[in-house]
Amino acid sequence: MTVTAFQTDPEQFDRARQAVSAAGAADRVELRRGELADLAEREHYDLAQLPVMLTSPPTMAQVAAQIFQAMRPGGWLLTATVPPPVDDLDAAIVRWRVTEQGGTVATPEQITQRLRGVGFDPVRTLRSTPVVLLAAQRPMS
């Protein structure tokens, strides 16, 4: 099994490269400097993870379709988003924290709709505390 990971931050990229090397996993982990939007493979991956809360809004606008194309039929995408806020203050704090990290604020319903819109089916909620974990499958056909 191999893993491909994308990292935009140069410091984090260097740390990841060092960690992969120290773990002796360089033959199984490919690190790419750049955005998920740079993903160009077709029907290549069996499993993908989309970090919504760490993915910029411009990238989120296009990346779901790119991941769908990169998945083999039957492959699964895992993603997490924040649960619906309990009040206005909670919502403001979540928006601030995610935006501060350069990520996208989206409800589970918005992510589900986006994933279904590009063809993932089914899209299931796996867990909802402390984040909402979603799993989406690229259909076999």
Rosetta silent file (secondary structure, phi, psi, omega in degrees, C-alpha in Angstrom):
SEQUENCE: MTVTAFQTDPEQFDRARQAVSAAGAADRVELRRGELADLAEREHYDLAQLPVMLTSPPTMAQVAAQIFQAMRPGGWLLTATVPPPVDDLDAAIVRWRVTEQGGTVATPEQITQRLRGVGFDPVRTLRSTPVVLLAAQRPMS
SCORE:     score description
SCORE:     0.000 S_00000001
   1 L     0.000  140.823  176.526    0.000    0.000    0.000 S_00000001
   2 L  -124.045  158.050 -179.742    1.199    3.514   -0.796 S_00000001
   3 E  -127.355  137.995  172.623    0.067    6.932    0.405 S_00000001
   4 E  -116.706  127.773 -178.597    0.146   10.248   -1.440 S_00000001
   5 E  -126.968  141.539  178.349   -0.041   13.386    0.695 S_00000001
   6 E  -108.984  140.683  177.514   -0.264   17.046   -0.317 S_00000001
   7 E  -145.990  126.474 -178.166    1.137   19.894    1.755 S_00000001
   8 L   -90.085  -31.092 -176.590    1.150   23.577    0.858 S_00000001
   9 L   -79.444  123.858 -177.524    3.136   24.927    3.804 S_00000001
  10 H   -59.734  -40.908  178.514    6.913   24.630    3.226 S_00000001
  11 H   -63.619  -46.175  179.494    7.701   24.093    6.930 S_00000001
  12 H   -64.789  -36.718  177.881    5.053   21.399    7.312 S_00000001
  13 H   -61.548  -46.433  179.632    6.235   19.770    4.087 S_00000001
  14 H   -63.545  -41.325  177.140    9.807   19.583    5.421 S_00000001
  15 H   -62.160  -42.945  179.575    8.593   18.188    8.751 S_00000001
  16 H   -63.887  -43.756  179.920    6.514   15.568    6.972 S_00000001
  17 H   -60.371  -42.863  178.594    9.426   14.593    4.735 S_00000001
  18 H   -64.226  -42.488 -179.581   11.673   14.201    7.809 S_00000001
  19 H   -65.170  -41.714  178.747    9.054   12.142    9.644 S_00000001
  20 H   -63.530  -43.947  179.014    8.507    9.850    6.656 S_00000001
  21 H   -63.407  -46.270 -179.670   12.246    9.368    6.279 S_00000001
  22 H   -62.265  -31.339  179.832   12.755    8.716   10.007 S_00000001
  23 L   -82.187   -5.756 -178.424    9.969    6.129    9.924 S_00000001
  24 L    69.841   29.978 -174.968   11.600    4.348    6.994 S_00000001
  25 L  -110.966   13.392 -175.790    8.460    4.838    4.927 S_00000001
  26 L   -59.959  -26.297  178.790    9.825    6.832    1.973 S_00000001
  27 L   -79.885   -9.567 -178.280    9.114    3.917   -0.380 S_00000001
  28 L  -117.974  -10.255 -177.595    5.436    3.924    0.652 S_00000001
  29 E  -123.922  119.974  175.571    4.678    7.628    1.154 S_00000001
  30 E  -102.634  120.019  176.973    4.788   10.166   -1.649 S_00000001
  31 E  -101.153  130.692  178.390    4.797   13.753   -0.439 S_00000001
  32 E  -119.555  131.543  176.356    3.741   16.433   -2.890 S_00000001
  33 E   -85.639  116.683  179.600    4.246   20.117   -2.323 S_00000001
  34 L   147.819 -171.605 -177.478    1.066   21.841   -3.434 S_00000001
  35 L   -91.882  156.413  170.863   -2.705   21.842   -3.218 S_00000001
  36 H   -57.225  -26.311  178.874   -5.114   18.965   -3.574 S_00000001
  37 H   -62.418  -15.987  177.930   -6.278   20.900   -6.623 S_00000001
  38 H   -80.968   -3.499 -179.377   -3.051   19.694   -8.289 S_00000001
  39 L   -62.997  122.413 -175.868   -4.380   16.118   -8.220 S_00000001
  40 L  -123.580   -9.180 -177.652   -4.386   14.865  -11.815 S_00000001
  41 L   -63.600  156.758  175.936   -4.552   11.055  -11.612 S_00000001
  42 L  -125.433  128.778  178.260   -7.551    9.153  -12.982 S_00000001
  43 L    47.304   52.155 -174.499   -8.945    5.993  -11.333 S_00000001
  44 L  -112.209  -32.437 -171.476   -5.757    5.601   -9.304 S_00000001
  45 E  -108.501  147.115  175.627   -6.724    5.612   -5.604 S_00000001
  46 E   -96.784  -23.593 -177.065   -8.792    3.255   -3.465 S_00000001
  47 E  -146.527  136.781  177.592   -9.021    5.580   -0.464 S_00000001
  48 E  -137.641  155.357  176.142   -8.741    9.352   -0.080 S_00000001
  49 E  -128.111  128.047 -179.746   -9.062   11.782    2.792 S_00000001
  50 E  -111.270  109.442 -179.632  -10.268   15.344    2.264 S_00000001
  51 L   -84.152   81.859 -176.303   -9.389   17.698    5.143 S_00000001
  52 H   -50.986  -45.710 -174.398  -12.215   20.220    4.670 S_00000001
  53 H   -73.322   -5.801  176.744  -11.215   22.298    7.677 S_00000001
  54 H  -118.842    4.271 -177.832   -7.664   22.649    6.295 S_00000001
  55 L  -104.813  129.013 -176.239   -8.574   23.101    2.613 S_00000001
  56 L   -63.436  149.609  178.452   -8.947   26.626    1.260 S_00000001
  57 H   -55.043  -42.064  178.013  -12.366   27.688   -0.080 S_00000001
  58 H   -61.872  -38.196  178.410  -11.055   28.151   -3.673 S_00000001
  59 H   -68.396  -41.890  179.929   -9.600   24.633   -3.607 S_00000001
  60 H   -59.169  -30.435 -178.124  -12.795   23.181   -2.101 S_00000001
  61 H   -62.419  -25.454 -176.102  -14.761   24.610   -5.020 S_00000001
  62 H  -121.363  -17.675 -167.706  -13.064   22.199   -7.430 S_00000001
  63 H   -72.012  -29.182 -179.603  -11.395   19.422   -5.463 S_00000001
  64 H   -59.692  -42.988  178.874  -14.381   17.116   -4.884 S_00000001
  65 H   -66.941  -37.495  179.163  -14.699   16.479   -8.627 S_00000001
  66 H   -67.354  -40.978  177.621  -10.953   15.924   -8.962 S_00000001
  67 H   -65.044  -41.335  178.129  -10.920   13.425   -6.113 S_00000001
  68 H   -55.925  -46.523 -179.719  -13.916   11.644   -7.649 S_00000001
  69 H   -66.353  -31.976 -178.282  -12.002   11.256  -10.931 S_00000001
  70 H   -77.673  -17.574 -178.671   -8.868   10.108   -9.086 S_00000001
  71 E   -81.078  142.060  170.399  -10.761    7.363   -7.220 S_00000001
  72 E   -72.219  151.681  174.008  -11.075    3.867   -8.614 S_00000001
  73 E   -54.545  132.662 -177.033  -14.672    2.659   -8.951 S_00000001
  74 E    90.844   -8.136 -179.496  -15.704    1.403   -5.516 S_00000001
  75 E   -71.726  159.237 -175.988  -13.126    3.622   -3.781 S_00000001
  76 E  -118.990  143.162  173.410  -13.954    5.567   -0.643 S_00000001
  77 E  -112.638  131.225  174.302  -13.416    9.167    0.407 S_00000001
  78 E  -111.847  139.683  177.354  -13.293   10.086    4.100 S_00000001
  79 E  -151.033  161.211  178.638  -13.788   13.621    5.312 S_00000001
  80 E  -135.311  147.028  175.101  -14.675   15.461    8.465 S_00000001
  81 E  -142.338  170.787 -177.524  -16.423   18.713    9.149 S_00000001
  82 L   -77.079  146.299  175.833  -17.626   20.537   12.204 S_00000001
  83 L   -69.086  160.648  177.515  -20.980   19.628   13.732 S_00000001
  84 L   -56.249  136.683 -178.784  -23.750   22.216   13.525 S_00000001
  85 L   -66.574  152.826 -179.746  -23.084   24.956   16.111 S_00000001
  86 L   -84.806  -23.104  178.505  -25.215   25.060   19.232 S_00000001
  87 L  -157.838  178.704 -177.018  -25.521   28.856   19.243 S_00000001
  88 H   -63.353  -38.733  179.196  -24.302   32.024   17.505 S_00000001
  89 H   -64.791  -45.032  177.764  -21.174   32.323   19.658 S_00000001
  90 H   -58.714  -44.400  179.438  -20.225   28.707   18.946 S_00000001
  91 H   -61.782  -42.470 -179.563  -20.750   29.323   15.203 S_00000001
  92 H   -65.096  -41.529  179.450  -18.564   32.448   15.286 S_00000001
  93 H   -64.320  -44.131  178.834  -15.754   30.641   17.120 S_00000001
  94 H   -61.558  -48.043  179.182  -15.816   27.740   14.664 S_00000001
  95 H   -58.191  -44.618 -179.181  -15.772   30.094   11.657 S_00000001
  96 H   -62.653  -48.061 -176.548  -12.883   32.058   13.152 S_00000001
  97 H   -64.816  -44.185 -178.672  -10.768   28.997   14.023 S_00000001
  98 H   -69.493  -43.192  179.131  -11.247   27.260   10.674 S_00000001
  99 H   -63.824  -39.169  178.358  -10.780   30.467    8.669 S_00000001
 100 H   -58.365  -33.902  179.258   -7.649   31.297   10.683 S_00000001
 101 L   -84.781   -0.879 -179.799   -6.159   27.974    9.511 S_00000001
 102 L    83.292   12.698 -175.393   -7.052   28.784    5.900 S_00000001
 103 L   -93.774 -176.845 -178.553   -9.747   26.123    5.799 S_00000001
 104 L  -105.398  131.850  173.665  -13.330   25.903    4.639 S_00000001
 105 L   -93.053  118.344 -179.757  -16.302   26.236    6.965 S_00000001
 106 L  -149.222  143.302  177.144  -19.017   23.879    5.739 S_00000001
 107 L   -78.701  160.354  174.515  -21.839   21.977    7.346 S_00000001
 108 H   -55.811  -37.007  179.723  -22.103   18.212    6.972 S_00000001
 109 H   -65.677  -40.697  178.686  -25.130   18.803    4.742 S_00000001
 110 H   -64.865  -41.863  178.951  -23.158   21.140    2.446 S_00000001
 111 H   -67.348  -42.969  177.807  -20.307   18.645    2.123 S_00000001
 112 H   -58.710  -45.952  179.661  -22.751   15.782    1.525 S_00000001
 113 H   -61.767  -42.973  179.973  -24.496   17.795   -1.193 S_00000001
 114 H   -63.298  -43.834 -179.196  -21.172   18.693   -2.833 S_00000001
 115 H   -66.502  -43.507  177.108  -19.988   15.062   -2.816 S_00000001
 116 H   -64.011  -35.809 -178.975  -23.277   13.752   -4.196 S_00000001
 117 H   -62.419  -27.226  178.457  -23.219   16.519   -6.801 S_00000001
 118 H   -96.993   -2.568  173.584  -19.996   15.178   -8.336 S_00000001
 119 L   121.847   -9.416  178.695  -21.173   11.554   -8.275 S_00000001
 120 L   -64.648  133.970  179.246  -20.269   10.014   -4.905 S_00000001
 121 L  -164.898  118.558    8.080  -23.001    7.616   -3.799 S_00000001
 122 L   -85.142  167.249  168.652  -23.615    6.698   -1.076 S_00000001
 123 E  -121.131  120.592 -173.788  -22.475    9.439    1.288 S_00000001
 124 E  -123.303  145.819  171.337  -22.802    8.309    4.898 S_00000001
 125 E   -87.059  123.059 -179.142  -22.320    9.895    8.284 S_00000001
 126 E   -93.997  -37.066 -176.807  -20.048    7.639   10.333 S_00000001
 127 E  -158.386  151.676 -176.790  -19.746    9.640   13.532 S_00000001
 128 L  -130.647   23.252  172.000  -20.793   13.024   14.788 S_00000001
 129 L  -147.798  139.899  -10.033  -18.641   13.930   17.803 S_00000001
 130 L   -77.450  -10.602  171.989  -16.449   15.944   18.156 S_00000001
 131 L  -120.404  164.262  176.215  -16.450   16.294   14.352 S_00000001
 132 E   -92.710  116.125  179.976  -18.834   14.855   11.794 S_00000001
 133 E   -95.835  124.881 -179.157  -17.042   12.062    9.932 S_00000001
 134 E  -116.487  146.506  173.772  -18.403   11.310    6.459 S_00000001
 135 E  -125.634  132.126 -178.979  -17.649    8.447    4.067 S_00000001
 136 E  -130.713  138.738 -177.032  -18.470    8.692    0.371 S_00000001
 137 E  -113.607  139.578  168.792  -18.064    6.001   -2.265 S_00000001
 138 L   -80.050  123.033 -177.961  -17.407    6.263   -5.981 S_00000001
 139 L   -56.390  154.765 -179.956  -19.976    3.919   -7.516 S_00000001
 140 L   -66.953  -30.157 -177.383  -18.726    0.756   -9.183 S_00000001
 141 L  -100.211    0.000    0.000  -20.253    1.664  -12.536 S_00000001
